Amino acid sequence: MDLSPTWLALGPLAAFAMSLYFLRHLWPYRAEPGGWLFIATIVCEAIWTGAYGVALTVHDPSLRWLFEIPIWFGKSFITVFFLAFVLEYTGRGELVRSKWMGLVAAMQTASVLLVATNPLHHLAWSNYHVEPVFGAATVAYTHQPWLFATMLTFYFLGGGAMVVLVDAFVSYGELYRGQTIAVALSLVAPFAANLAWLFEMGPAPALDLTTSALAIHLGFDFYAFFRRNMFEQTPAARRIGERAAIHDLGTPVVIADREGRVIDVNEEAERVFDPDATAGVGDTLDSLVDAQLDLSADEQSATVRTDGERREYSVTSSPVSDSTGTRVGYTLVFQDVTADRRREQRLEVLNRVLRHNLRNDLSKINGYAELIRDGTDDPAIEGHAETVLTNGRGLAELGDKAREFERAMDGERHRKRVELSALVTDVTDGFRTEYPDGRIETDVPVGLELETDPAIVRLLLSNLVENALEHGGDDPRVEIALADAEADSRSATLEVRDDGPGIPDHEVAVLTEGGENDLEHGSGLGLWVVEWSASALGGDVSFERDGGTAVTVRLPGVVTRPTPSAS
């Protein structure tokens, strides 16, 4: 084969060398999103540039046309793999595996076969001949319609890739903008050079500078890869994450336009609203739920008939705006609250029974027990009546404690600035009167102020003091002291200590494990009230047994540090 070196071959051969160098560095990233496809793109680029660079040195027409086969292979498939890479790289991998991409690949395969067999039918070009330019073996021929169709596909696929990359640049934020815009701009120079060759523009129409321009394309790719870490920060993670957050969510999500027409739903919404078809897309929201939904409302309720029953949903609406800030629609999230609503109804009924029916019946029982006790001379009967009366009063007190807790916890928290020592004194003064044999000592510095809900703090401390006095024996002793008050952490720690037998282990176990069962359960409500109250205040509580019981309560919201004096 007679080779005539030419300086015009330096451009495509430089791009060929750059492609090989790039492939060496790309190989470790082949498993990343789009990695294999980007490698295939650079392989096509290497085939195209290498073949064209060598072809420029071959002046024998019978050999020169054979180089058109690898040239057109690289030219036909480079944009196929590039578009596939861009789709995978930006999180649209399902389109790569679609029938349309397969159709495009089949069309480009047919183009390569037509080029390889062109001497038999001349469907790609005719009048093929070597027309040297500056000593290079450039060729000229008459372009046939199939060649224009092939090149139209070339531009269509490359242009589509640019559109997807620009969308990623606009939509995916600062993190991905450098690599996406660099890869998008890499197509500009090769496209411009190829259009000039296709339409025979310039003083040397036979000279195709596209392969030389591919060196510029690789320069942009180098920047995206080496400087912007294109395979370490891929837009696919964000797009797939966003889709998964909506479409794979186990909660119905509906996207509607400003007029309330459904434009998209996730899989769970399809199952709930219309298991046999695309759930209401194109219809109004009223066709999905038994309610008139207000799109501008933050939260509302709706009833949906699904699986033969009525389900209650809490609907949260969020506006959707475009890049200019114009509101274009709404995202509605349907949270199934049927079980919660039914549980609330059962609790309301049970609460009404406990508050009214049971309380009235206990009053009658206690009244009759007093009559029996006071009206009999039989010590045995009197003892039985006293037992009934004691247990009846205990149940009544338990109900009163539950109602007191319900009132304190019902509705929103009412926080205000309170002095902790004054609050402790207020609680303990009442118990000093009720338990005259008990000793209550406090050591809470004056001046420690909290931003908190005083009703819940009072309820918490009352239950701790009451529990200590009731279970402390004949001469109970209770100490309430400030264990810690750190201004930096904005929390105060109180310790309530008694000298009683201590809280049994199983009583503490049900609190730490978060529930009761038939084998492990508490004997009352007091410790649960303490636990719930501390949690409602944003604090926590812990228990320690050491010659009695020490309960440590952390209360957040310190706004003023204490002065060094004790009450």
C-alpha positions as CSV (number, residue, x, y, z in Angstrom):
1,M,0.0,0.0,0.0
2,D,1.5,3.3,-1.2
3,L,1.3,5.8,1.7
4,S,2.0,9.5,1.2
5,P,2.4,11.3,4.5
6,T,0.7,14.7,4.8
7,W,0.5,17.4,7.5
8,L,-3.4,17.4,7.2
9,A,-3.3,13.9,8.8
10,L,-1.9,15.4,12.0
11,G,-5.3,16.7,13.2
12,P,-7.2,13.4,13.1
13,L,-4.2,11.4,14.3
14,A,-3.9,13.8,17.3
15,A,-7.5,13.2,18.1
16,F,-6.9,9.5,17.7
17,A,-4.0,9.6,20.2
18,M,-6.1,11.7,22.6
19,S,-8.9,9.1,22.4
20,L,-6.6,6.2,23.3
21,Y,-5.2,8.2,26.2
22,F,-8.7,9.1,27.4
23,L,-9.8,5.4,27.2
24,R,-7.0,4.4,29.5
25,H,-8.3,6.8,32.2
26,L,-12.0,6.0,31.6
27,W,-11.7,2.3,32.0
28,P,-11.9,2.3,35.9
29,Y,-15.2,4.2,35.7
30,R,-16.9,1.7,33.3
31,A,-19.4,0.6,36.0
32,E,-20.5,4.2,36.8
33,P,-23.9,5.4,35.3
34,G,-23.2,5.8,31.6
35,G,-19.6,4.6,31.9
36,W,-19.7,1.8,29.3
37,L,-21.6,4.0,26.9
38,F,-19.1,6.9,27.2
39,I,-16.3,4.4,26.6
40,A,-18.1,3.2,23.5
41,T,-18.5,6.8,22.3
42,I,-14.7,7.4,22.6
43,V,-14.0,4.0,20.9
44,C,-16.1,5.2,17.9
45,E,-14.2,8.4,18.0
46,A,-10.9,6.6,17.9
47,I,-12.0,4.4,15.0
48,W,-13.3,7.4,13.0
49,T,-10.2,9.6,13.6
50,G,-7.7,6.9,13.2
51,A,-9.2,5.6,10.0
52,Y,-9.5,9.1,8.5
53,G,-6.0,10.0,9.5
54,V,-4.5,7.0,7.8
55,A,-6.9,7.4,4.8
56,L,-5.5,10.8,4.0
57,T,-2.2,9.1,3.1
58,V,-3.7,6.5,0.8
59,H,-4.1,7.8,-2.9
60,D,-5.1,4.5,-4.5
61,P,-8.9,4.8,-5.1
62,S,-9.3,1.0,-4.9
63,L,-7.9,1.0,-1.4
64,R,-9.0,4.4,-0.3
65,W,-12.7,3.6,-0.4
66,L,-12.2,0.7,2.0
67,F,-11.3,3.2,4.7
68,E,-14.8,4.6,4.4
69,I,-16.2,1.6,6.1
70,P,-14.5,2.2,9.6
71,I,-14.9,6.0,9.0
72,W,-18.7,5.6,8.5
73,F,-18.9,3.1,11.3
74,G,-17.5,5.6,13.8
75,K,-19.5,8.4,12.3
76,S,-22.8,6.5,12.3
77,F,-22.5,5.1,15.9
78,I,-20.7,7.9,17.8
79,T,-23.9,9.9,18.3
80,V,-25.9,6.8,19.0
81,F,-23.6,5.9,21.9
82,F,-23.3,9.6,22.9
83,L,-27.0,10.1,23.2
84,A,-27.3,6.8,25.1
85,F,-24.5,7.9,27.5
86,V,-26.2,11.3,28.1
87,L,-29.6,9.6,28.8
88,E,-28.0,7.2,31.3
89,Y,-25.7,9.8,32.8
90,T,-28.7,12.1,33.5
91,G,-30.9,9.4,35.0
92,R,-33.0,8.5,31.9
93,G,-31.7,5.0,31.5
94,E,-35.1,3.5,30.7
95,L,-35.0,5.4,27.4
96,V,-31.7,3.7,26.5
97,R,-33.4,0.3,26.7
98,S,-36.5,1.4,24.8
99,K,-37.5,0.1,21.3
100,W,-36.8,3.5,19.8
101,M,-33.2,3.4,20.7
102,G,-33.1,-0.1,19.2
103,L,-34.7,1.2,16.0
104,V,-32.0,4.0,15.7
105,A,-29.2,1.5,16.2
106,A,-30.7,-0.8,13.5
107,M,-30.9,2.2,11.1
108,Q,-27.3,3.1,11.7
109,T,-26.2,-0.5,11.2
110,A,-28.0,-0.5,7.9
111,S,-26.1,2.7,6.9
112,V,-22.8,1.0,7.6
113,L,-23.8,-2.0,5.5
114,L,-24.9,0.2,2.7
115,V,-21.5,2.0,2.8
116,A,-19.7,-1.4,2.8
117,T,-21.7,-2.5,-0.3
118,N,-22.0,0.9,-2.0
119,P,-20.0,-0.2,-5.1
120,L,-22.8,-2.6,-5.8
121,H,-25.8,-0.1,-5.6
122,H,-24.4,3.4,-5.1
123,L,-27.2,4.3,-2.6
124,A,-24.8,6.2,-0.3
125,W,-22.8,8.0,-2.9
126,S,-21.7,7.9,-6.6
127,N,-18.8,9.2,-8.7
128,Y,-16.3,8.4,-5.9
129,H,-12.8,9.6,-6.7
130,V,-9.7,10.9,-5.0
131,E,-9.4,14.7,-5.1
132,P,-6.2,15.7,-3.3
133,V,-6.1,18.8,-1.1
134,F,-2.6,20.1,-0.1
135,G,-1.2,16.6,-0.9
136,A,-3.8,14.7,1.3
137,A,-5.8,11.9,-0.3
138,T,-9.2,13.6,0.2
139,V,-12.1,12.3,-1.8
140,A,-15.1,13.8,-3.5
141,Y,-18.4,12.1,-4.5
142,T,-22.0,12.9,-5.2
143,H,-24.1,12.6,-2.0
144,Q,-27.1,10.4,-2.4
145,P,-30.4,10.7,-0.4
146,W,-29.4,7.9,2.0
147,L,-26.3,9.7,3.0
148,F,-28.3,12.8,3.8
149,A,-30.7,10.6,5.9
150,T,-27.8,9.1,7.8
151,M,-26.3,12.5,8.5
152,L,-29.7,13.9,9.5
153,T,-29.9,11.1,12.1
154,F,-26.3,12.0,13.2
155,Y,-27.4,15.6,13.9
156,F,-30.7,14.6,15.4
157,L,-29.1,12.3,17.9
158,G,-26.3,14.8,18.8
159,G,-28.8,17.6,19.1
160,G,-31.0,15.5,21.3
161,A,-28.1,14.9,23.6
162,M,-27.3,18.6,23.8
163,V,-30.9,19.4,24.7
164,V,-30.8,16.8,27.6
165,L,-27.5,18.2,28.8
166,V,-28.8,21.8,28.8
167,D,-31.9,20.6,30.7
168,A,-29.5,19.0,33.3
169,F,-27.5,22.3,33.4
170,V,-30.7,24.3,34.1
171,S,-32.5,21.9,36.4
172,Y,-29.9,20.0,38.5
173,G,-28.1,22.9,40.3
174,E,-24.6,24.1,40.7
175,L,-23.1,20.8,41.5
176,Y,-23.5,19.3,38.0
177,R,-23.3,22.4,35.9
178,G,-19.6,22.4,35.1
179,Q,-19.5,18.9,33.6
180,T,-22.9,19.0,31.8
181,I,-22.2,22.3,30.0
182,A,-18.7,21.2,29.1
183,V,-19.9,17.9,27.5
184,A,-22.7,19.8,25.7
185,L,-20.3,22.4,24.2
186,S,-18.0,19.6,23.1
187,L,-20.4,18.9,20.1
188,V,-20.3,22.5,18.7
189,A,-17.0,22.4,16.8
190,P,-17.5,18.9,15.3
191,F,-21.0,19.7,14.2
192,A,-19.9,23.0,12.5
193,A,-17.0,21.3,10.7
194,N,-19.3,18.4,9.5
195,L,-22.0,20.7,8.2
196,A,-19.4,22.6,6.2
197,W,-18.2,19.2,4.6
198,L,-21.8,17.9,4.0
199,F,-22.9,21.0,2.2
200,E,-19.5,21.4,0.4
201,M,-18.8,24.9,1.8
202,G,-15.4,26.5,1.7
203,P,-12.5,26.5,-0.8
204,A,-11.8,22.8,-0.4
205,P,-15.2,20.9,-0.3
206,A,-13.5,17.5,-0.3
207,L,-11.6,18.2,2.9
208,D,-13.5,17.0,6.0
209,L,-12.2,18.8,9.1
210,T,-14.7,17.0,11.5
211,T,-12.0,14.6,12.8
212,S,-9.7,17.4,13.5
213,A,-12.5,19.3,15.3
214,L,-13.0,16.1,17.5
215,A,-9.8,17.1,19.2
216,I,-11.6,20.1,20.5
217,H,-14.5,17.8,21.5
218,L,-12.1,15.7,23.5
219,G,-10.6,18.8,25.1
220,F,-14.0,19.7,26.6
221,D,-14.4,16.0,27.7
222,F,-11.0,16.1,29.4
223,Y,-12.1,19.2,31.3
224,A,-15.4,17.5,32.4
225,F,-13.6,14.3,33.5
226,F,-10.3,15.5,35.0
227,R,-11.4,18.9,36.4
228,R,-15.1,18.4,37.2
229,N,-15.1,14.7,38.3
230,M,-17.9,13.9,35.8
231,F,-18.2,10.2,37.0
232,E,-18.0,11.0,40.7
233,Q,-20.8,13.5,40.7
234,T,-23.4,12.2,38.3
235,P,-26.8,13.9,37.7
236,A,-28.3,10.4,37.5
237,A,-28.2,10.2,41.3
238,R,-30.3,13.3,41.7
239,R,-32.9,12.5,39.0
240,I,-33.3,8.9,40.0
241,G,-33.5,9.9,43.6
242,E,-36.2,12.5,42.8
243,R,-38.2,9.9,40.8
244,A,-37.8,7.3,43.5
245,A,-38.9,9.8,46.2
246,I,-42.2,10.2,44.3
247,H,-42.9,7.1,42.2
248,D,-41.5,4.5,44.6
249,L,-43.0,6.1,47.6
250,G,-45.6,3.9,49.3
251,T,-47.9,6.8,49.6
252,P,-50.2,8.1,46.8
253,V,-48.8,11.2,45.2
254,V,-50.8,13.2,42.6
255,I,-49.5,16.1,40.5
256,A,-52.2,18.5,39.2
257,D,-52.2,21.7,37.2
258,R,-53.5,25.0,38.4
259,E,-57.1,24.1,37.3
260,G,-57.0,20.8,39.3
261,R,-56.5,18.5,36.4
262,V,-54.4,15.4,37.1
263,I,-51.2,15.3,35.0
264,D,-49.2,12.6,36.8
265,V,-49.5,10.0,39.5
266,N,-47.2,7.6,41.2
267,E,-47.6,3.8,41.3
268,E,-49.3,3.8,44.7
269,A,-51.8,6.4,43.5
270,E,-52.6,4.2,40.5
271,R,-53.2,1.3,42.9
272,V,-55.4,3.3,45.2
273,F,-57.4,5.4,42.8
274,D,-57.6,3.2,39.7
275,P,-56.0,-0.2,39.8
276,D,-57.1,-1.1,36.2
277,A,-55.9,2.0,34.3
278,T,-53.9,5.2,34.5
279,A,-55.5,6.8,37.6
280,G,-57.4,9.8,36.5
281,V,-54.7,11.4,34.3
282,G,-56.5,14.2,32.5
283,D,-59.5,14.1,34.8
284,T,-60.1,16.5,37.7
285,L,-59.2,15.7,41.3
286,D,-62.9,15.5,42.2
287,S,-63.1,12.3,40.2
288,L,-60.6,10.7,42.5
289,V,-61.9,11.6,46.0
290,D,-65.3,12.2,47.6
291,A,-64.5,15.8,48.5
292,Q,-63.9,19.2,46.9
293,L,-60.1,19.7,47.4
294,D,-58.7,23.2,47.9
295,L,-55.4,23.2,46.1
296,S,-54.1,26.2,48.1
297,A,-54.9,24.6,51.5
298,D,-51.8,23.2,53.3
299,E,-53.7,20.3,54.9
300,Q,-57.2,18.8,54.4
301,S,-59.0,15.5,54.5
302,A,-60.5,13.3,51.8
303,T,-62.3,10.0,51.6
304,V,-61.4,7.4,48.9
305,R,-63.2,4.2,48.1
306,T,-60.6,1.5,47.4
307,D,-60.6,-2.3,47.7
308,G,-64.3,-2.2,48.6
309,E,-63.9,0.1,51.6
310,R,-63.8,3.7,52.5
311,R,-60.4,5.0,53.5
312,E,-59.6,8.3,55.1
313,Y,-56.7,10.4,53.8
314,S,-54.9,13.5,55.0
315,V,-54.0,15.5,51.9
316,T,-51.0,17.8,51.9
317,S,-50.7,20.2,49.0
318,S,-47.5,21.9,47.9
319,P,-47.2,24.4,45.0
320,V,-45.0,23.6,42.0
321,S,-43.3,26.6,40.3
322,D,-41.2,26.9,37.1
323,S,-37.8,28.5,36.9
324,T,-39.3,32.0,36.7
325,G,-41.3,31.4,39.9
326,T,-44.6,31.1,38.2
327,R,-46.9,28.6,39.8
328,V,-47.8,25.9,37.3
329,G,-49.4,23.3,39.5
330,Y,-49.5,21.4,42.8
331,T,-48.2,18.2,44.3
332,L,-50.7,16.4,46.6
333,V,-49.6,13.7,49.0
334,F,-52.3,11.4,50.3
335,Q,-51.4,10.0,53.8
336,D,-53.7,7.1,54.8
337,V,-55.0,8.0,58.3
338,T,-57.9,5.5,58.4
339,A,-56.3,3.4,61.2
340,D,-55.4,6.6,63.2
341,R,-58.9,8.1,62.8
342,R,-60.6,4.8,63.9
343,R,-58.2,4.6,66.9
344,E,-59.0,8.2,67.8
345,Q,-62.7,7.4,67.7
346,R,-62.2,4.3,69.9
347,L,-60.2,6.3,72.4
348,E,-62.8,9.1,72.4
349,V,-65.5,6.6,73.2
350,L,-63.4,4.8,75.8
351,N,-62.4,8.2,77.3
352,R,-66.1,9.2,77.6
353,V,-66.9,5.9,79.3
354,L,-64.1,6.4,81.8
355,R,-64.8,10.0,82.4
356,H,-68.6,9.7,82.9
357,N,-70.0,6.2,83.1
358,L,-67.2,4.7,85.1
359,R,-66.8,7.7,87.3
360,N,-70.5,7.8,88.2
361,D,-70.5,4.1,88.9
362,L,-67.5,4.4,91.1
363,S,-69.1,7.2,93.1
364,K,-72.1,4.9,93.7
365,I,-69.8,2.0,94.7
366,N,-67.9,4.2,97.1
367,G,-71.1,5.6,98.6
368,Y,-72.5,2.1,99.2
369,A,-69.2,0.9,100.6
370,E,-69.3,3.8,103.1
371,L,-72.8,2.9,104.1
372,I,-72.0,-0.7,104.6
373,R,-68.9,0.1,106.6
374,D,-70.6,2.6,108.9
375,G,-73.8,0.5,109.3
376,T,-72.3,-2.8,110.5
377,D,-70.9,-4.0,113.7
378,D,-69.3,-7.1,112.1
379,P,-65.5,-6.5,111.9
380,A,-65.2,-8.8,108.9
381,I,-67.8,-7.0,106.9
382,E,-66.4,-3.6,107.9
383,G,-63.0,-4.7,106.7
384,H,-64.4,-5.9,103.4
385,A,-66.2,-2.6,102.9
386,E,-63.0,-0.7,103.7
387,T,-61.2,-2.7,101.1
388,V,-63.8,-1.9,98.5
389,L,-63.8,1.8,99.4
390,T,-59.9,2.0,99.3
391,N,-59.8,0.4,95.8
392,G,-62.7,2.4,94.6
393,R,-61.1,5.7,95.7
394,G,-57.8,4.5,94.0
395,L,-59.6,4.0,90.7
396,A,-61.3,7.3,91.0
397,E,-58.0,9.0,91.6
398,L,-56.5,7.2,88.6
399,G,-59.3,8.5,86.5
400,D,-58.8,12.1,87.8
401,K,-55.1,11.8,87.0
402,A,-55.8,10.7,83.5
403,R,-58.2,13.6,83.0
404,E,-55.6,16.0,84.4
405,F,-53.0,14.7,82.0
406,E,-55.4,14.9,79.1
407,R,-56.2,18.6,79.9
408,A,-52.5,19.4,80.2
409,M,-51.6,17.7,76.9
410,D,-54.6,18.7,74.9
411,G,-54.0,21.2,72.1
412,E,-50.9,23.4,71.6
413,R,-48.2,23.9,74.1
414,H,-48.5,27.2,76.0
415,R,-44.9,28.2,76.7
416,K,-44.0,31.1,78.8
417,R,-41.1,32.3,81.0
418,V,-41.3,30.8,84.5
419,E,-38.9,30.6,87.5
420,L,-38.2,27.0,88.3
421,S,-37.8,27.4,92.1
422,A,-41.2,29.1,92.4
423,L,-42.8,26.3,90.4
424,V,-41.2,23.7,92.6
425,T,-42.3,25.5,95.7
426,D,-45.9,25.7,94.4
427,V,-46.0,22.0,93.8
428,T,-44.4,20.9,97.1
429,D,-46.5,23.2,99.3
430,G,-49.7,21.3,98.3
431,F,-48.1,18.0,99.2
432,R,-46.8,19.2,102.6
433,T,-50.4,19.8,103.6
434,E,-51.7,16.5,102.2
435,Y,-48.8,14.5,103.7
436,P,-48.0,16.1,107.0
437,D,-45.8,13.2,108.1
438,G,-43.6,13.4,105.0
439,R,-40.5,15.6,104.7
440,I,-40.0,17.5,101.4
441,E,-36.7,19.3,101.0
442,T,-35.8,21.5,98.0
443,D,-32.5,22.8,96.7
444,V,-33.3,24.8,93.6
445,P,-31.5,28.1,93.2
446,V,-33.5,31.3,92.8
447,G,-33.3,32.9,89.4
448,L,-33.3,29.9,87.1
449,E,-35.8,30.7,84.4
450,L,-37.2,28.4,81.7
451,E,-39.1,29.0,78.5
452,T,-41.5,26.1,78.9
453,D,-45.1,24.9,79.5
454,P,-45.6,25.3,83.3
455,A,-48.7,23.1,83.3
456,I,-46.8,20.1,82.1
457,V,-43.8,20.8,84.3
458,R,-46.2,21.0,87.3
459,L,-47.9,17.7,86.3
460,L,-44.5,16.0,85.9
461,L,-43.2,17.1,89.3
462,S,-46.5,16.4,91.0
463,N,-46.5,12.8,89.9
464,L,-42.9,12.3,91.0
465,V,-43.4,13.8,94.4
466,E,-46.7,11.9,94.9
467,N,-45.1,8.6,93.9
468,A,-42.3,9.2,96.3
469,L,-44.6,10.1,99.3
470,E,-47.0,7.2,98.7
471,H,-44.3,4.5,98.5
472,G,-41.9,6.0,101.0
473,G,-43.2,4.2,104.1
474,D,-44.4,5.8,107.4
475,D,-41.9,8.6,107.4
476,P,-41.2,9.4,103.7
477,R,-38.5,11.8,102.8
478,V,-38.3,13.5,99.3
479,E,-35.5,15.7,98.0
480,I,-35.7,17.9,94.9
481,A,-32.4,19.4,93.8
482,L,-31.0,21.1,90.8
483,A,-28.3,18.7,89.5
484,D,-27.1,20.8,86.6
485,A,-28.0,24.0,84.7
486,E,-25.8,24.6,81.7
487,A,-26.5,27.9,79.9
488,D,-24.7,26.6,76.8
489,S,-26.9,23.6,76.4
490,R,-30.0,25.5,77.5
491,S,-31.2,22.7,79.7
492,A,-31.7,22.2,83.5
493,T,-31.5,18.8,85.2
494,L,-33.6,18.2,88.3
495,E,-33.1,15.2,90.6
496,V,-36.0,13.9,92.7
497,R,-34.8,11.4,95.3
498,D,-36.6,9.4,98.0
499,D,-35.6,7.0,100.7
500,G,-38.3,4.4,100.0
501,P,-37.9,0.8,98.7
502,G,-37.3,2.0,95.2
503,I,-39.3,1.6,92.0
504,P,-39.4,-2.1,91.0
505,D,-37.3,-3.1,88.0
506,H,-40.4,-4.2,86.0
507,E,-42.0,-0.8,86.4
508,V,-38.9,0.9,84.9
509,A,-38.6,-1.8,82.2
510,V,-42.0,-1.0,80.7
511,L,-41.0,2.7,80.4
512,T,-37.6,2.0,78.7
513,E,-39.1,-0.6,76.4
514,G,-41.9,1.8,75.4
515,G,-44.9,-0.5,76.1
516,E,-46.7,-3.0,78.4
517,N,-47.7,-6.6,77.9
518,D,-49.3,-9.4,79.9
519,L,-46.0,-10.3,81.5
520,E,-44.5,-6.9,82.1
521,H,-46.8,-4.0,83.1
522,G,-46.8,-1.1,85.5
523,S,-49.1,-0.8,88.5
524,G,-50.4,2.7,87.7
525,L,-50.3,5.7,85.5
526,G,-48.0,8.0,87.4
527,L,-44.7,7.0,85.8
528,W,-46.2,7.0,82.3
529,V,-47.4,10.6,82.9
530,V,-43.8,11.5,83.9
531,E,-42.4,9.9,80.8
532,W,-44.9,11.5,78.5
533,S,-44.6,14.9,80.1
534,A,-40.8,14.9,79.8
535,S,-41.1,13.9,76.1
536,A,-43.7,16.6,75.4
537,L,-41.4,19.2,76.8
538,G,-38.5,18.0,74.7
539,G,-36.6,16.6,77.7
540,D,-36.0,13.1,79.0
541,V,-36.1,11.1,82.3
542,S,-34.0,8.4,83.8
543,F,-34.3,6.2,86.9
544,E,-31.7,4.9,89.4
545,R,-32.1,2.7,92.5
546,D,-29.6,3.2,95.3
547,G,-31.1,3.1,98.8
548,G,-34.3,4.5,97.3
549,T,-35.2,6.0,94.0
550,A,-33.5,8.8,92.2
551,V,-35.3,10.2,89.2
552,T,-33.4,12.6,86.9
553,V,-35.4,14.9,84.7
554,R,-33.8,17.1,82.0
555,L,-35.8,20.2,81.1
556,P,-34.9,22.3,78.1
557,G,-35.4,26.0,77.6
558,V,-33.1,27.7,80.1
559,V,-33.1,31.4,79.4
560,T,-31.6,32.8,82.7
561,R,-28.9,31.2,84.8
562,P,-29.4,30.8,88.5
563,T,-27.9,32.9,91.2
564,P,-25.7,31.1,93.8
565,S,-28.3,30.8,96.5
566,A,-30.6,28.0,97.6
567,S,-34.2,28.0,98.5
